[in-house]
Amino acid sequence: MINIKEVKSKRGLKEFIELSWDIYKKDENYVPPLKFDLMNKLIGKNNPLFANGQHAFFIAYNGNKPVGRICVGINADLNIKKGINEGYICLFECINDKNIAFLLFDEAAKYLKNMGIDTIRGPVSPTNGDDYRGLLVEGFDGPPVLMNSYNPEYYVKFFEDYGFEKFIDLYAYYYDLKDADFLKYKKVVDYAMKKYDYRIDKLDLKNLDKEIEDIKKILDIAMPEEWEDLTPPSLDDIKAEAKNLKPMVDSDIIVIARNKDKPIGFAVALPDYNQILKHLNGRLFPFGIFKFLYYKRKINAGRLFILFVIPEYRKKGVSAAMLYKVFEAGLKKGYIYGEGSTIGETNLSMRRDAEGIGGKHYRTYRIYKKHI
């Protein structure tokens, strides 16, 4: 008999985290997260999403054995700003049993109904960031790049058979850096930068507070109001995310575009640390640190996962110029490929820029929605 229990202890959260090792034990593409890092997110450490409303964790048990899990909650800040009445789900995992999946979805729906919520959306990021966002629905042929979702293909049928409908698809683009002739874009980029009087600066870690303030200014102007699932983060939220990401930051591949001293765009890329995590089995200490240092030298790819340009500069080559500068820096580091993700299917201008500089759409992540 299957029982669904709410997790209310750190021991329960440990079971919640470790379930994925059972789900993916035979999947060579799975990249285990660092257990302590995921635990910090689940207990709310530097986690803007969980700070914005009530949430709960549920585990499905077959006897005493965990066989499925789900996190459900309400982003009250998003609901107020967008005038909606929605809840979210995230971190769903389940063995290949539709009955268990449906019981977890039922539990999430019941939790939200009791809160007066009428719609579920997900999977969303458990930090309101770009990690674990969306369900992988296309591109199961390789491991995920840093902070991207990965799941068994049978999850798609679980969601759609339960009645979830597509809200939006998010695209990931593959860039083959080893064979790409990026020099052919240099003249175009240099021309646009000169014509429209802007420059591309690398992130200045010595003046990080000022850089974060500039990023906040860009986001406040650049994030489209019609995006139902996202609102500009607060300055504190950005600082919290920067704190989370700082150990992975390579300032050479994070850039800010400026017209004189006015920030007009930024792009954030990180080395693909999944190439390291693959070997750590969720633990950095006591011996994982040596593997970390060894494999860090072998990273040969990166992920560009955030890019914004303020409206008045969107047709002036700024996004293409930032992409070029990031890829140029990656090539110097010996990167042989990169991923640009995720880009909403309706963001046609960004998709054109991604494809115009050689990006190939190779993976799709889907966010679902269901009225309850």
Order of alpha helices (4+ residues) and beta strands (2+ residues): beta-alpha-alpha-alpha-beta-beta-alpha-beta-alpha-beta-beta-alpha-beta-alpha-beta-alpha-alpha-beta-beta-alpha-alpha-beta-alpha-beta-alpha-beta
